[in-house]
Amino acid sequence: MNNLMDYNFHSHTWRCKHAQMVDDEEFVKAYIQNGFKTIAFTDHTPQHPVIDPRKNIRMDFDQLEDYLTSIENLKAKYQDQIDIKTGLEVEYLPELEPFYDSICDRLDLMILGQHFIRRPDGTLVVMGSEEVNDEDVERYAHMVVAAMEKGKISLVAHPDYYMLNRTTFGPAQKKAACRICEASLRTGIPLEINLLPPYKLNQGIIDKVTYPCADFWKIAAEYGVHAIYGLDTHHLPQIGNYKDSIETARKLLSPAAIDRLHFVR
């Protein structure tokens, strides 16, 4: 498999408060310069009502119109050079469904990036935090599968995100992987190999990668799921370094496993 990549359906903007502070157009120009044919802006969704109280995680609700207008303007301006899609990266909770229903007609796609779960007592737990336990991993899989079955999302971003800051892949983690892969096959929704951690590893920003997780993708390969690469772009240099990120991901996950996946692009 070659390392050419002419699409990316996972790209953020400055509005999420943790991406590079540059105009949206600068990302478009960088994608064009690197040979991309199709991209989607899928910035972290605002929430209505607000569920996740953390700061510097997502755009404010009153920034949504500016975001949608900006992308629509770029679509028109660059329509002869690149296909630009308007999207959001969303989390699933039942109480957020009315908002997603109200906005979906203005979007080309929604991708699922489940960054937290809710326990039965109402506690919101962020994946990757020290308090995450095996029961939370099971809840994560349940929420991802529930979102897929709703039929509104186009792909699952970093489906192995539950491995963030975890080093043990035990029975609970295997069960979660199997549930997610089974749902992917059943619904036809592809799973994303997230290239942000490999990029950070190459740049010396981190010294280890806990996702994408080799054990998860070995199971995904056994299921033969549909897969897609996602840059999870927050910074312009990620676009020019995409080949190195793919190569690093292949080494981390094993080329043999990746080559058994069915890539949709």
C-alpha positions in Angstrom: 0.0 0.0 0.0 1.4 3.4 -0.9 1.5 6.4 1.4 -0.4 8.8 -0.9 -3.4 10.3 0.8 -5.7 12.7 -1.0 -8.5 13.1 1.5 -8.9 14.0 5.2 -12.3 14.1 7.0 -10.9 15.1 10.4 -9.7 18.7 10.5 -10.1 21.4 13.2 -9.9 25.2 13.4 -8.8 27.8 15.8 -12.3 28.0 17.3 -11.7 24.8 19.4 -9.1 26.8 21.4 -6.4 24.1 21.1 -5.6 24.3 17.4 -3.2 26.7 15.6 -4.5 30.2 15.5 -4.6 30.7 11.7 -7.4 31.5 9.3 -9.4 28.5 8.0 -8.2 29.4 4.5 -4.6 28.7 5.5 -5.5 25.0 6.1 -7.2 24.9 2.7 -4.2 26.2 0.9 -1.9 23.7 2.7 -4.2 20.8 1.7 -4.2 22.0 -1.9 -0.4 22.4 -1.9 0.0 18.8 -0.6 -2.3 17.3 -3.3 -5.4 16.7 -1.3 -8.6 16.4 -3.3 -11.3 16.1 -0.6 -11.3 17.5 2.9 -13.9 18.1 5.7 -13.7 20.6 8.4 -15.0 18.8 11.5 -14.2 21.0 14.4 -15.2 20.1 17.9 -19.0 20.7 18.2 -20.4 23.3 20.5 -22.9 21.8 22.9 -26.5 22.7 23.5 -27.0 22.1 26.4 -23.5 22.3 27.7 -22.4 18.8 29.0 -18.7 19.0 29.1 -17.6 21.9 31.3 -13.9 21.8 30.4 -12.3 24.9 29.0 -10.3 25.1 25.7 -11.9 22.0 24.3 -14.5 23.2 21.7 -16.0 26.2 20.0 -18.6 28.3 21.9 -22.2 28.0 20.7 -22.2 31.6 19.5 -19.2 30.8 17.1 -21.2 28.1 15.2 -22.6 30.5 12.6 -19.2 32.1 11.9 -17.8 28.6 11.5 -20.5 27.4 9.1 -20.3 30.6 7.0 -16.5 30.5 6.8 -16.5 26.9 5.4 -19.3 27.6 3.0 -17.4 30.6 1.6 -14.2 28.5 1.2 -16.2 25.8 -0.6 -17.3 28.4 -3.2 -13.9 30.1 -3.5 -11.9 26.9 -4.0 -14.5 24.7 -5.7 -12.3 24.2 -8.8 -9.3 23.1 -6.7 -10.6 21.0 -3.8 -13.9 19.5 -2.6 -14.5 20.9 0.9 -17.2 19.5 3.2 -18.8 21.0 6.2 -18.9 18.9 9.4 -18.6 18.6 13.1 -16.9 16.2 15.4 -19.5 15.2 18.0 -19.9 13.2 21.1 -22.9 11.1 21.8 -25.3 11.5 24.7 -29.1 11.1 24.4 -29.7 14.7 25.6 -27.5 16.1 22.8 -29.5 14.4 20.0 -32.1 17.3 19.6 -29.2 19.7 18.9 -27.6 17.3 16.4 -31.0 16.8 14.7 -31.5 20.6 14.4 -28.1 21.2 12.8 -27.5 18.1 10.6 -29.3 19.6 7.6 -26.6 22.3 7.4 -23.8 19.7 7.5 -22.3 17.4 5.0 -21.2 15.0 7.7 -20.8 14.4 11.4 -18.0 12.3 12.8 -18.1 10.7 16.2 -15.2 11.5 18.5 -16.3 10.1 21.9 -14.1 11.9 24.4 -16.1 11.1 27.6 -18.7 8.8 29.1 -21.4 9.2 31.7 -21.8 6.8 34.6 -25.2 5.7 35.9 -24.9 8.2 38.8 -24.6 11.0 36.3 -20.8 11.5 36.7 -19.1 12.7 33.5 -15.8 10.9 33.0 -13.2 12.1 30.5 -11.4 9.2 28.7 -7.7 9.2 29.4 -8.1 10.4 33.0 -6.8 8.4 35.9 -10.3 7.5 37.2 -11.3 5.6 34.0 -11.9 1.9 34.9 -12.9 -1.2 33.0 -16.6 -0.5 33.5 -16.1 2.9 31.9 -14.4 1.2 28.9 -17.5 -0.9 28.6 -19.7 2.3 28.8 -17.5 3.9 26.1 -18.1 1.0 23.7 -21.8 1.1 24.5 -22.0 4.8 23.7 -20.0 4.5 20.5 -22.2 1.6 19.3 -25.4 3.5 20.2 -24.2 6.5 18.2 -23.4 4.4 15.2 -26.8 2.8 15.3 -28.5 6.2 15.2 -27.4 6.4 11.6 -26.3 10.1 11.6 -22.5 9.8 11.8 -20.3 9.1 8.8 -17.2 7.7 10.6 -15.9 7.0 14.1 -12.8 9.0 14.8 -10.1 7.3 17.0 -12.4 4.4 18.0 -9.6 3.2 20.3 -9.5 6.5 22.2 -10.4 4.5 25.3 -6.8 3.4 25.3 -5.6 7.0 25.9 -3.0 6.9 28.7 -3.7 3.1 29.3 -1.1 0.4 28.8 -3.1 -2.7 29.6 -5.2 -4.3 26.9 -7.2 -6.8 29.0 -10.6 -8.5 28.6 -12.6 -5.3 29.0 -10.5 -3.6 26.3 -10.8 -6.6 24.0 -14.6 -6.8 24.5 -14.9 -3.1 23.7 -12.9 -3.5 20.5 -15.0 -6.4 19.4 -18.3 -4.5 20.0 -17.1 -1.5 18.1 -15.9 -3.6 15.2 -19.0 -5.6 15.0 -21.1 -2.4 14.9 -18.9 -1.0 12.2 -19.5 -4.1 10.0 -23.3 -4.0 10.8 -23.8 -0.3 10.1 -21.2 0.1 7.3 -19.6 3.0 9.2 -15.8 3.1 8.9 -13.3 3.4 11.7 -10.5 5.9 11.7 -6.8 5.3 12.2 -6.0 8.5 13.9 -2.7 10.0 12.8 -2.3 12.8 15.3 -0.3 10.7 17.9 2.1 9.3 15.2 2.7 12.9 14.1 3.4 14.0 17.7 5.8 11.0 18.1 7.7 12.0 14.9 8.0 15.6 16.1 9.2 14.6 19.6 6.1 16.1 21.3 5.4 12.8 23.0 7.5 9.8 23.7 4.9 7.0 23.4 1.6 6.3 21.7 -1.3 4.6 23.4 -3.6 5.1 20.5 -3.8 4.2 17.7 -3.6 0.9 19.6 -2.0 -2.2 18.0 -4.2 -4.6 19.9 -7.3 -2.8 18.8 -6.4 -2.7 15.2 -5.3 -6.4 15.2 -8.9 -7.2 16.2 -10.2 -4.7 13.6 -8.1 -6.5 10.9 -9.5 -9.9 12.0 -13.0 -8.5 11.5 -12.0 -6.9 8.2 -13.6 -3.6 9.0 -13.8 -0.6 6.7 -11.0 1.9 7.8 -9.9 5.4 6.9 -6.9 7.5 7.8 -7.6 10.7 9.7 -5.0 13.5 10.2 -7.0 15.0 13.1 -5.5 18.3 11.9 -4.9 20.9 14.5 -1.7 22.4 13.1 -0.6 23.2 9.6 2.7 21.1 9.7 0.6 17.9 10.1 -0.6 18.2 6.5 2.9 18.4 5.0 4.0 15.5 7.2 1.2 13.1 6.5 3.4 10.5 4.7 5.6 10.2 7.7 2.6 9.9 10.0 1.1 7.1 7.9 4.4 5.3 7.9 4.8 5.6 11.6 1.2 4.3 12.1 1.9 1.3 9.9 5.0 0.4 12.0 3.1 0.9 15.3 0.1 -1.2 14.2 2.0 -3.6 11.9 1.7 -3.5 8.1 0.3 -7.0 8.0 -2.7 -5.9 10.2 -3.3 -2.6 8.3 -3.2 -4.4 4.9 -6.1 -6.7 6.0 -8.3 -3.7 6.6 -10.7 -2.5 3.9 -9.8 1.2 3.2 -12.8 3.2 1.9 -10.5 5.7 0.2 
